[in-house]
């Protein structure tokens, strides 16, 4: 499976982490993989997914598909990660 979606997602998260001086996430670390899963859960919440109703239509579908692909890719490399949204 191509991990490009998940790698893009982690890269975006690490860009924000760098700006705020927090440690970067790595797909090689089990604790970080769970943190990534938690972040995906948060991003998949209805409020965050739609940016409180500001994102609609094709933009919303594209964002949703991207996050679900990231989730699938993360689960393919670590089936032990836990997701709470949309189980």
One Martini backbone bead per residue (centre of mass of N, CA, C, O) as a GRO file, in nm:
protein
   87
    1UNK     BB    1   0.097   0.036   0.022
    2UNK     BB    2   0.055   0.366  -0.017
    3UNK     BB    3   0.185   0.634   0.210
    4UNK     BB    4   0.144   0.931   0.109
    5UNK     BB    5  -0.087   1.040   0.283
    6UNK     BB    6   0.037   0.992   0.563
    7UNK     BB    7   0.300   1.146   0.512
    8UNK     BB    8   0.162   1.416   0.465
    9UNK     BB    9   0.022   1.439   0.735
   10UNK     BB   10   0.277   1.429   0.912
   11UNK     BB   11   0.417   1.670   0.783
   12UNK     BB   12   0.205   1.877   0.868
   13UNK     BB   13   0.225   1.826   1.172
   14UNK     BB   14   0.535   1.892   1.187
   15UNK     BB   15   0.513   2.185   1.105
   16UNK     BB   16   0.352   2.270   1.355
   17UNK     BB   17   0.545   2.163   1.569
   18UNK     BB   18   0.781   2.347   1.495
   19UNK     BB   19   0.636   2.619   1.551
   20UNK     BB   20   0.572   2.511   1.869
   21UNK     BB   21   0.810   2.320   1.985
   22UNK     BB   22   0.742   2.026   1.914
   23UNK     BB   23   0.763   1.714   1.862
   24UNK     BB   24   0.809   1.496   1.629
   25UNK     BB   25   0.664   1.265   1.424
   26UNK     BB   26   0.668   0.895   1.396
   27UNK     BB   27   0.616   0.591   1.223
   28UNK     BB   28   0.838   0.423   1.407
   29UNK     BB   29   0.651   0.497   1.655
   30UNK     BB   30   0.402   0.381   1.853
   31UNK     BB   31   0.320   0.639   2.006
   32UNK     BB   32   0.298   0.815   1.752
   33UNK     BB   33   0.082   0.650   1.607
   34UNK     BB   34  -0.133   0.714   1.823
   35UNK     BB   35  -0.120   1.021   1.791
   36UNK     BB   36  -0.210   1.015   1.499
   37UNK     BB   37  -0.481   0.881   1.552
   38UNK     BB   38  -0.586   1.105   1.738
   39UNK     BB   39  -0.567   1.327   1.523
   40UNK     BB   40  -0.758   1.199   1.323
   41UNK     BB   41  -0.999   1.194   1.508
   42UNK     BB   42  -1.016   1.498   1.539
   43UNK     BB   43  -1.036   1.564   1.227
   44UNK     BB   44  -1.316   1.376   1.208
   45UNK     BB   45  -1.477   1.561   1.335
   46UNK     BB   46  -1.735   1.749   1.244
   47UNK     BB   47  -1.613   2.027   1.317
   48UNK     BB   48  -1.333   1.982   1.175
   49UNK     BB   49  -1.416   1.879   0.897
   50UNK     BB   50  -1.608   2.155   0.847
   51UNK     BB   51  -1.526   2.408   0.993
   52UNK     BB   52  -1.804   2.487   1.115
   53UNK     BB   53  -1.940   2.481   0.802
   54UNK     BB   54  -1.724   2.595   0.579
   55UNK     BB   55  -1.709   2.305   0.466
   56UNK     BB   56  -1.808   2.187   0.140
   57UNK     BB   57  -1.865   1.947  -0.064
   58UNK     BB   58  -1.587   1.868  -0.237
   59UNK     BB   59  -1.398   1.954  -0.008
   60UNK     BB   60  -1.515   1.761   0.202
   61UNK     BB   61  -1.470   1.498   0.047
   62UNK     BB   62  -1.164   1.524   0.017
   63UNK     BB   63  -1.095   1.540   0.316
   64UNK     BB   64  -1.228   1.275   0.402
   65UNK     BB   65  -1.071   1.082   0.214
   66UNK     BB   66  -0.792   1.150   0.317
   67UNK     BB   67  -0.837   1.063   0.615
   68UNK     BB   68  -0.922   0.768   0.550
   69UNK     BB   69  -0.658   0.692   0.412
   70UNK     BB   70  -0.477   0.744   0.653
   71UNK     BB   71  -0.610   0.542   0.838
   72UNK     BB   72  -0.562   0.290   0.664
   73UNK     BB   73  -0.253   0.314   0.655
   74UNK     BB   74  -0.207   0.299   0.960
   75UNK     BB   75  -0.348   0.022   1.002
   76UNK     BB   76  -0.153  -0.137   0.809
   77UNK     BB   77   0.109  -0.080   1.001
   78UNK     BB   78  -0.100  -0.057   1.277
   79UNK     BB   79  -0.351  -0.245   1.424
   80UNK     BB   80  -0.327  -0.125   1.735
   81UNK     BB   81  -0.462   0.118   1.678
   82UNK     BB   82  -0.687   0.369   1.805
   83UNK     BB   83  -1.026   0.439   1.723
   84UNK     BB   84  -1.334   0.643   1.768
   85UNK     BB   85  -1.405   0.737   1.499
   86UNK     BB   86  -1.581   0.549   1.288
   87UNK     BB   87  -1.612   0.222   1.391
   0.00000   0.00000   0.00000
